[in-house]
């Protein structure tokens, strides 16, 4: 065998062995790196998954807490609304009780032939005076004194405890045109809502009444009562 050929063949075999060794080493490194890398990645992926799970759990807990708070706020708002509604309910104002109402009657100089009826709420609660007082002058009166329709106020008179209302009474015509006049010595006053009358003393003990007698609706002031 030629020496040169021998050396060349040996060199080729050496190179082939070296290349095979390098390839094997690369394959081993690749497998080992993949295994290590997979292990590391798996190890790194687990904390990430745990973090995601914890985050989701935290979000769920926060959502539950927010839901509970919203429910409590809604319940509190409903309770406050119910309380407000209960506090805003007011009992209706009843008619003035004739037995808890004080009446007085006085004669006035102007206008002439007029009396002023005053009533004061003696009850401990508000009451209302509907319409006008029913007047019965004298024991022989067949009907109540007519009302002056022009004197009707815009609203019903409501009296707080201790407050007063008024009604003006025309006893007779100023020019003497009235008929069927007579002197009477008693007066009974009826108020809406009460069947029993209140006896009111006449100023001077008696008063002259004729067919022109009238009474106004209940008014909040004496001036309004005497305007008609």
C-alpha positions as CSV (number, residue, x, y, z in Angstrom):
1,X,0.0,0.0,0.0
2,X,1.2,3.4,-0.7
3,X,2.1,5.4,2.3
4,X,0.4,8.5,1.0
5,X,-2.8,6.6,0.3
6,X,-2.7,5.1,3.7
7,X,-2.3,8.5,5.4
8,X,-5.1,9.9,3.3
9,X,-7.4,7.1,4.3
10,X,-6.5,7.5,7.9
11,X,-7.2,11.1,7.8
12,X,-10.6,10.5,6.2
13,X,-11.5,8.1,8.9
14,X,-10.3,10.4,11.6
15,X,-12.4,13.2,10.2
16,X,-15.4,11.0,9.8
17,X,-15.0,9.8,13.4
18,X,-14.7,13.4,14.6
19,X,-17.7,14.5,12.7
20,X,-19.7,11.6,14.1
21,X,-18.6,12.5,17.6
22,X,-19.6,16.1,17.1
23,X,-23.0,15.0,15.7
24,X,-23.5,12.7,18.7
25,X,-22.5,15.5,21.1
26,X,-24.9,17.9,19.4
27,X,-27.7,15.4,19.6
28,X,-27.0,14.8,23.2
29,X,-26.9,18.5,24.0
30,X,-30.1,19.0,22.0
31,X,-31.9,16.3,23.9
32,X,-30.5,17.4,27.2
33,X,-31.2,21.0,26.6
34,X,-34.7,20.2,25.5
35,X,-35.3,18.2,28.6
36,X,-33.8,20.8,30.9
37,X,-35.6,23.5,28.9
38,X,-38.9,21.7,29.2
39,X,-38.3,21.2,32.9
40,X,-37.5,24.8,33.4
41,X,-40.4,25.9,31.3
42,X,-42.7,23.6,33.1
43,X,-41.4,24.9,36.4
44,X,-41.8,28.5,35.2
45,X,-45.3,27.7,33.7
46,X,-46.7,26.4,37.0
47,X,-46.1,29.6,39.0
48,X,-47.6,31.6,36.1
49,X,-50.7,29.3,36.1
50,X,-50.9,29.6,39.9
51,X,-50.7,33.4,39.6
52,X,-53.4,33.5,36.9
53,X,-55.5,31.2,39.1
54,X,-54.9,33.4,42.1
55,X,-55.7,36.5,40.1
56,X,-58.9,35.0,38.8
57,X,-59.8,34.0,42.3
58,X,-59.0,37.5,43.5
59,X,-61.2,39.0,40.8
60,X,-64.0,36.6,41.7
61,X,-63.6,37.6,45.4
62,X,-63.6,41.2,44.5
63,X,-66.7,40.8,42.3
64,X,-68.5,38.9,45.1
65,X,-67.5,41.6,47.6
66,X,-68.8,44.3,45.2
67,X,-72.0,42.4,44.7
68,X,-72.5,42.1,48.4
69,X,-71.9,45.8,48.9
70,X,-74.3,46.7,46.1
71,X,-77.0,44.5,47.7
72,X,-76.4,46.1,51.1
73,X,-76.6,49.6,49.6
74,X,-79.8,48.7,47.8
75,X,-81.3,47.3,51.0
76,X,-80.3,50.4,52.9
77,X,-81.7,52.7,50.3
78,X,-85.0,50.7,50.3
79,X,-85.1,51.0,54.1
80,X,-84.6,54.7,54.0
81,X,-87.2,55.1,51.3
82,X,-89.7,53.2,53.5
83,X,-88.9,55.3,56.5
84,X,-89.3,58.5,54.4
85,X,-92.5,57.2,53.1
86,X,-93.8,56.4,56.5
87,X,-92.7,59.8,57.9
88,X,-94.4,61.6,55.0
89,X,-97.8,60.0,55.7
90,X,-100.0,62.5,57.5
91,X,-103.4,61.9,59.1
92,X,-106.2,63.8,57.4
93,X,-107.4,66.9,59.2
94,X,-110.9,66.4,60.7
95,X,-113.7,68.9,61.2
96,X,-113.6,71.1,64.2
97,X,-115.5,69.6,67.2
98,X,-118.2,72.0,68.4
99,X,-117.6,70.8,71.9
100,X,-113.9,71.8,71.7
101,X,-114.5,75.1,70.0
102,X,-115.1,78.4,71.8
103,X,-117.6,80.8,70.3
104,X,-118.2,84.5,70.9
105,X,-120.3,87.2,69.3
106,X,-119.9,90.9,69.2
107,X,-121.6,93.9,67.8
108,X,-119.6,96.2,65.4
109,X,-120.0,99.8,64.6
110,X,-119.1,99.4,60.9
111,X,-120.8,98.2,58.9
112,X,-124.0,98.9,60.7
113,X,-126.5,96.2,61.6
114,X,-123.6,93.6,61.7
115,X,-122.4,91.1,64.2
116,X,-119.0,89.3,64.2
117,X,-118.9,85.7,65.1
118,X,-115.6,84.4,66.3
119,X,-114.6,80.7,66.8
120,X,-111.4,79.4,68.4
121,X,-110.0,75.9,68.1
122,X,-109.7,74.6,71.6
123,X,-108.5,71.1,70.6
124,X,-104.9,70.0,70.6
125,X,-104.9,69.2,66.9
126,X,-105.6,71.1,63.7
127,X,-109.2,71.1,62.5
128,X,-111.1,72.5,59.5
129,X,-114.2,74.6,59.2
130,X,-116.1,73.7,56.1
131,X,-118.5,76.1,54.5
132,X,-120.3,78.5,56.9
133,X,-121.9,78.5,60.3
134,X,-125.5,77.4,60.6
135,X,-127.3,80.1,62.6
136,X,-130.7,79.7,64.3
137,X,-131.8,83.0,65.8
138,X,-134.6,82.6,68.3
139,X,-136.5,79.5,69.4
140,X,-139.2,79.9,66.8
141,X,-136.8,80.0,63.8
142,X,-138.0,77.8,61.0
143,X,-134.8,77.7,59.0
144,X,-131.1,78.7,59.3
145,X,-129.9,82.1,58.3
146,X,-129.1,82.2,54.5
147,X,-125.4,82.5,53.4
148,X,-123.9,85.2,51.4
149,X,-122.6,83.2,48.4
150,X,-120.3,85.9,47.3
151,X,-118.2,85.5,50.4
152,X,-117.0,81.9,49.7
153,X,-113.2,81.7,50.1
154,X,-110.8,79.9,47.8
155,X,-110.0,77.2,50.3
156,X,-111.3,75.6,53.4
157,X,-110.3,77.3,56.6
158,X,-107.9,75.2,58.7
159,X,-107.2,76.1,62.3
160,X,-104.2,75.2,64.4
161,X,-104.7,74.8,68.1
162,X,-105.6,78.2,69.5
163,X,-106.2,79.9,66.1
164,X,-109.5,81.6,65.3
165,X,-111.8,82.0,62.3
166,X,-114.6,84.6,61.7
167,X,-118.0,85.0,60.1
168,X,-119.9,88.2,59.5
169,X,-123.6,88.4,60.2
170,X,-126.0,90.9,58.7
171,X,-128.9,91.2,61.1
172,X,-131.2,93.5,59.2
173,X,-131.4,95.8,56.2
174,X,-129.7,99.2,56.8
175,X,-132.5,101.0,54.9
176,X,-135.3,99.2,56.7
177,X,-136.4,97.3,53.6
178,X,-136.4,94.0,55.4
179,X,-139.6,92.3,56.4
180,X,-140.8,90.0,59.1
181,X,-138.4,91.6,61.6
182,X,-138.5,90.7,65.3
183,X,-136.4,90.8,68.4
184,X,-134.8,87.5,69.4
185,X,-132.9,86.6,72.5
186,X,-131.1,83.4,71.6
187,X,-128.7,82.0,69.1
188,X,-127.5,78.5,68.3
189,X,-124.5,77.9,66.0
190,X,-124.0,74.7,64.0
191,X,-120.7,73.7,62.4
192,X,-120.1,71.2,59.7
193,X,-119.4,67.8,61.0
194,X,-121.3,68.2,64.3
195,X,-124.9,67.5,64.9
196,X,-125.2,69.4,68.2
197,X,-125.3,73.2,68.2
198,X,-123.4,75.5,70.5
199,X,-125.4,78.2,72.3
200,X,-123.9,81.6,71.9
201,X,-124.8,84.6,74.1
202,X,-126.1,87.7,72.1
203,X,-124.5,91.0,72.8
204,X,-126.9,93.0,75.1
205,X,-129.1,89.9,75.4
206,X,-131.1,90.4,72.2
207,X,-130.9,91.5,68.6
208,X,-133.3,92.6,65.9
209,X,-133.5,90.1,62.9
210,X,-135.4,90.6,59.7
211,X,-135.7,88.8,56.3
212,X,-132.4,90.4,54.9
213,X,-130.3,88.6,57.5
214,X,-127.3,86.8,56.1
215,X,-124.1,85.1,57.3
216,X,-120.7,84.8,55.4
217,X,-118.6,81.8,54.9
218,X,-115.8,81.2,57.5
219,X,-112.9,83.6,57.0
220,X,-109.4,83.7,58.4
221,X,-109.6,87.4,59.4
222,X,-112.3,89.6,61.0
223,X,-111.8,92.2,58.2
224,X,-112.6,89.6,55.5
225,X,-115.7,88.5,57.5
226,X,-117.0,92.1,57.7
227,X,-116.3,93.1,54.0
228,X,-119.5,91.5,52.7
